[in-house]
Amino acid sequence: MYMNCEIEIPDVLGKINRVRKGNTTYIRYVVGRTYHADKKYNIPNQRIIGKRSDKNSDMMISNENFLKYFGVKDSGLLFDLAT
């Protein structure tokens, strides 16, 4: 479920990437990597934390995964999540 407010896309070096599907650009966060020794490369474990805003490309509409990995304190969200 996406929140109804826009926040700035986090600036975490090497952990944030953007994937475009159709007309929507999703913001993904790398939570870990799995190394395949037989193939000698790793695969990132990624979670979608929001989607890019149509109005401002530096902002995104976050979802519950953003709150799980970054928390309410870091997000700048100023509303009660219980409502």
C-alpha positions as CSV (number, residue, x, y, z in Angstrom):
1,M,0.0,0.0,0.0
2,Y,1.4,3.4,-1.0
3,M,1.3,6.4,1.3
4,N,-0.5,9.5,0.1
5,C,2.4,11.9,0.5
6,E,5.7,12.5,-1.4
7,I,9.1,12.2,0.2
8,E,12.6,12.6,-1.1
9,I,14.3,9.6,-2.6
10,P,16.9,8.4,-0.1
11,D,20.6,9.0,-1.1
12,V,22.2,5.7,-0.2
13,L,25.3,5.1,-2.3
14,G,25.0,1.8,-4.3
15,K,21.8,0.7,-2.6
16,I,19.1,2.6,-4.6
17,N,18.1,1.9,-8.2
18,R,15.3,2.7,-10.5
19,V,13.3,0.3,-12.7
20,R,10.8,1.5,-15.2
21,K,7.8,-0.7,-15.9
22,G,5.3,0.8,-18.3
23,N,4.7,4.4,-17.4
24,T,5.8,3.9,-13.7
25,T,9.3,4.1,-12.3
26,Y,9.8,2.0,-9.2
27,I,12.5,2.8,-6.6
28,R,14.2,-0.4,-5.3
29,Y,16.5,-0.8,-2.3
30,V,19.2,-3.5,-2.2
31,V,18.9,-5.3,1.2
32,G,21.6,-7.9,0.5
33,R,23.4,-10.0,-2.1
34,T,23.5,-13.8,-2.7
35,Y,26.8,-15.1,-4.1
36,H,26.7,-18.1,-6.5
37,A,30.1,-19.8,-6.2
38,D,29.6,-22.1,-9.2
39,K,28.7,-19.2,-11.5
40,K,31.1,-16.7,-9.7
41,Y,28.7,-13.8,-9.5
42,N,26.2,-12.4,-7.0
43,I,22.6,-11.4,-7.3
44,P,21.2,-8.5,-5.4
45,N,18.2,-9.0,-3.1
46,Q,16.0,-6.0,-3.8
47,R,12.7,-4.6,-2.4
48,I,10.5,-2.0,-3.9
49,I,10.3,0.9,-1.4
50,G,8.2,3.3,-3.6
51,K,7.5,4.7,-6.9
52,R,8.8,8.0,-8.4
53,S,6.6,11.0,-8.4
54,D,5.2,12.2,-11.7
55,K,5.5,15.8,-10.6
56,N,9.1,15.8,-9.3
57,S,11.8,13.2,-10.3
58,D,13.6,13.7,-7.0
59,M,10.6,12.7,-4.9
60,M,8.8,9.4,-4.5
61,I,5.6,8.0,-3.1
62,S,6.7,5.5,-0.4
63,N,5.2,2.2,0.7
64,E,5.4,0.0,3.8
65,N,8.8,-1.4,2.8
66,F,10.2,2.1,3.0
67,L,9.0,2.4,6.6
68,K,10.5,-1.1,7.4
69,Y,14.0,-0.3,6.1
70,F,14.2,3.5,6.8
71,G,11.7,4.1,9.6
72,V,9.3,6.9,10.2
73,K,11.9,9.1,11.8
74,D,14.2,9.2,8.8
75,S,11.3,9.6,6.3
76,G,10.1,13.1,7.3
77,L,6.5,11.8,7.4
78,L,4.5,14.0,9.8
79,F,1.3,12.0,10.2
80,D,-0.1,9.3,12.5
81,L,0.3,5.9,10.9
82,A,-2.6,4.5,12.9
83,T,-5.2,6.5,11.1
